[in-house]
Amino acid sequence: MDEKLKRLVRELGEAINSSVNDSQAVNDALDRIRETGNEVFLVLEATIAFKHPPIDASGEPAEEGEVDVDERLNEISSEDRQFLKSLRISFDDGGE
């Protein structure tokens, strides 16, 4: 991850932390728990995922809305296929 992206992710983390800390509703809820005689610690986990723009066959970024269906179907793992099958979602793509 480049330095600019690291800085932006750090800023996002700080903004989320500030939002939670500044939330009167969160603080009120924590206070109500403390009033029961319990100590409370709030730990939140955030997952930040990045998705690179799709690349076309020439190696250039694909136009918005341009999707190669065969490529996308090839990206579906066997675990994902099993999960979709368990939900009775199927597609005929020649895989599994």
C-alpha positions in Angstrom: 0.0 0.0 0.0 1.5 3.3 -1.0 2.0 6.1 1.6 -0.8 8.3 0.3 -3.3 5.4 0.6 -2.0 4.6 4.1 -2.5 8.2 5.2 -6.0 8.2 3.8 -6.9 4.9 5.6 -5.4 6.4 8.8 -7.6 9.5 8.3 -10.6 7.2 7.9 -9.8 5.4 11.1 -9.4 8.6 13.0 -12.8 9.9 11.6 -14.5 6.7 12.6 -13.0 6.8 16.1 -13.9 10.5 16.5 -17.5 9.8 15.4 -17.9 7.0 17.9 -16.3 9.0 20.7 -18.4 12.1 19.9 -21.6 10.2 19.7 -23.9 11.1 22.6 -26.0 8.0 22.0 -22.9 5.7 22.3 -21.7 7.5 25.5 -25.2 7.4 27.0 -25.4 3.7 26.4 -21.9 3.1 27.9 -22.9 5.2 30.9 -26.1 3.1 31.4 -24.0 0.0 31.4 -21.6 1.5 33.9 -24.5 2.4 36.2 -25.2 -1.3 36.5 -21.8 -1.6 38.3 -20.0 -3.1 35.3 -16.9 -1.9 33.6 -17.3 -1.7 29.9 -14.8 -1.4 27.1 -15.9 -0.7 23.6 -13.7 -2.3 20.9 -14.9 -2.0 17.3 -13.3 -3.8 14.4 -13.5 -2.3 10.9 -12.5 -4.0 7.7 -11.5 -1.8 4.9 -11.3 -3.5 1.5 -10.0 -2.1 -1.7 -11.1 -3.0 -5.2 -9.0 -2.1 -8.1 -10.8 -1.0 -11.2 -11.4 -3.8 -13.7 -8.8 -4.1 -16.4 -9.8 -4.9 -20.0 -7.9 -7.3 -22.3 -5.5 -4.6 -23.4 -4.4 -4.0 -19.8 -6.2 -0.6 -19.7 -8.9 0.2 -17.1 -12.3 -1.0 -18.4 -15.0 1.6 -19.0 -17.6 2.0 -16.3 -20.2 -0.7 -16.7 -18.1 -2.8 -19.0 -17.9 -6.3 -17.5 -16.5 -9.5 -19.0 -18.9 -12.1 -17.6 -16.7 -15.1 -18.3 -13.8 -13.5 -16.4 -16.1 -12.6 -13.5 -17.4 -16.2 -13.4 -13.9 -17.5 -13.3 -13.2 -15.4 -10.2 -15.8 -17.3 -8.2 -14.1 -19.7 -5.9 -15.3 -23.2 -5.3 -16.3 -22.2 -1.7 -18.4 -19.4 -3.1 -20.0 -21.7 -5.5 -20.9 -24.2 -2.7 -22.3 -21.3 -0.7 -24.4 -20.1 -3.6 -25.6 -23.6 -4.2 -26.6 -23.9 -0.6 -28.8 -20.9 -1.2 -30.2 -22.5 -4.3 -28.5 -20.0 -6.5 -27.1 -21.5 -9.6 -25.7 -20.5 -12.9 -24.6 -22.6 -15.9 -21.1 -21.4 -16.6 -19.4 -24.7 -17.3 -17.7 -24.6 -13.8 -18.4 -27.3 -11.2 
